[in-house]
């Protein structure tokens, strides 16, 4: 079994949404003691707070919080016999701490000179990184941790896996491949950033081809090309990478400003926690 602490470190690095469930108070007979913890994601469970109906209800509550998409804390008291039908008959107070950061997912298509320079910057940012290139030998050895690598025969096949809200950067070694990736992104009605590397001439040619393929101007305008902040010039791979990375930072900071605010515990709930931890549960009644 993977311990909750080990899983927590990994999830926070990858920014995957998760809920930490802690037993902060008990009375009578309960499955686990105060201090027991488990970690819940949309698809995985790490560690345990004792199993049984208490754990099942805790998992259900945690995943409801994930669906709400709000970071914060929530306190829930469970009478094991009356509410959950467990024969041990005690009471457990659980603290749910949800970390529902919007998943800042980025898909980088291309592992050429600019891609290699760019990934060095991106891996220092709060992003879930996915790197795609048909040439597996282009990826660095050893491969960097916390980056998902894809080496399909045709990178366009991977585009179907890209979430609609993710950021997509296109800079493969082949102009035709770049075009087909742009074409597929528009077919999928991609909503996130679509950035295409290249000159203004390349951008104009792609817009012309996409228009002839039947896409309207509004759809084509979603593709930012040349991608990057125009204030940051230069043609060296790292100079281009810095410009593109700055645009990515601008994008995810703008998204963060629109997120649902976190929910915090109320004063009575904080008093309950304090009383429970100090061994005076009747102080809150």
Steps between C-alpha positions, in 0.01 A plus 500: 500500500629847409509724807293816486807718564688358200197543275440854628847614396452360149151645457606846611790496255269402215219733617245218475184576700478304826343493846684420823268335753611507866343345809528791744270378776347177628268383777422142591594213276625605153696326219812722525649742750528878477772598255420233242492635146420400146529676167228498234517596132236465230620146424740391775509441876817507711522361854196437720301636793381153596271378223132424542213743447691787659768480234247450220307811607825694535605407145159603369521835682854560374403437138201733533748770603713419196195537278429841654849605396551720807810493719436528873412311816188329626425337834260205522390306809397137455302305762607154393200305627215744433612629160726231362370179655839395636483280807795672673258780588744788560532843346766629261571857390669530162673798347490519120766722342443536128764618256310560179738717306392527141716249324744710298568238237740575216571285194822572315519355149860491384835424661727703274738777607228737622303219662811386687566854625135564583452187708781612732293806592160332504605228743563770761143628469176368659397302193413143415733440205443267207771481233430350159739412218501210254879483542550342841875549475446877515395483862780554754663206676428439778147623459388772737267413786138619504480535122275271299671390177328389179670360190221408257556430133275797431477771771159603366363181655594634845302820450179307575629450858553870562240656737307784341629753754868402483770715346645364174833604354583379149862499381576170328776441245249485213282785372238258369481336843461843660214578262320173567527556875348846462228356277419229756493748787240708318296193409492412871391860576789535741435772758845548653808674367614378157848629429683442174869574455624652175529811293223741405517352149438150634210630710342669196532182292340291773211746537443487124500117497269478801258746340489284187441198726175661612586663832367850565715794602403483868612138525826564315572802723526263798841393372767738626781513249774591541434396860675697773512851636608739224687718752753219542700475180783282382546196279718276714314191630513620862390852403200359313433264794499787750248691287270197476535417870404858586181459297423173680549669840271782390239245397492297821510808724199638316318170552592497869339842544166356383497194731227446760626637836604257771261409781630521856378354826257711700583620852273237664675230296841630606380498861389140455844400376671681786273340759545156347878527492517626859273226624205721591231411250221648713649849466330540164152398609 
